[in-house]
Amino acid sequence: MKKTYKIEVDCANCALKMEEAAKKVEGVLEATVSFMTQKMKVEFEENADVDSVMKSVLKACRKVESDCEIFLD
């Protein structure tokens, strides 16, 4: 399953840090973050709990970029 989320990030380097952090989260197959469009695309592993995985992704991203935001609604 793939989903796209609106994000808020200040620079391209920060977006890259978020992307790298998201890829390390269990349940994520692939993640791409675009600074230009302010979007994050996430492909989830089969049978992954999307809500739980995305909470972990947000937590991981905030460790590398404390003022980033991922809109999970």
Order of alpha helices (4+ residues) and beta strands (2+ residues): beta-alpha-beta-beta-alpha-beta
